[in-house]
C-alpha cells in the first residue's frame, strides 16, 4: 500500500521532533551541575617575620679584653674577660684572692683595660704596690695603696720567708729566686732579678726599692 504524500511528510516531521527531543535530553545529561565553588585555603608561610630581608637577628657580640692577674691570687695568669668586667671579676677568674691577700689595697670596682696587669698585694707586705698597673703602652694607670716602709731584703742572704714578704712574690717565686742564686753563685746586681721566671719589668720596678745584693 502506497502512502500518500501528506502522510510521508507527517512521518518525517514527527521523526525530526523525536530526534530533537532525544538529542536535547542527551546533551542536558552531560552538563556539569552547578555547585558551590571550591575554595582553596592558602598554605601557611614557612618564612618567619624575623627572617625578613634587611632584618638582622644576630645578637650583638660584646668586646673582650685580656689582662694579667698576679700576686696573692690562687691561679695567676693571663685571662680574657668581657670589656664590661671589673677588677674584682678578674681576680675571681684567677681563682680568687689567696688567704694572705690585702684586698683593701685593691680597687675591685675599677674597669678593666686591654693589656692591663692586676697585682694583688699580700697582707703586711713591705711596699705593697698598686693593685692595678697598666701594661707598657696602655692608656692611664690606677693608683693603689702602699704599705709601710720596711727593711731592705738582701737577695743573696734572705730566707724563703723573707723573700715571701716582698710584694707580689709568693712561695713559688721565692723558691725560684733561691734556685737562681744557688745556680749562679748569687746575684751580682739587683737587675738580675728580672732573669728569674715570673719577675718581669713591671714587677721588678715595684720591687727594686726594697731589695739589695
Secondary structure, 3 states (H helix, E strand, C coil): CCCCHHHHHHHHHHHHHHHHHHHHHHHHHCCCCCCCCCCCCCCCCCCCHHHCCCCCCCCCCCCEEEEEEEECECCCEEEEEECCCEHHHHHHHCCCECCCECHHHCCCCCECCCCEEEEECECCCECCCCCEECCCCCCCCCCCCCCCCCCCEECCCCCHHHHHCECCCCHHHHHHHHHHHHHHCCCCCHHHHHHCCCCCHHHHHHHHHHEEC
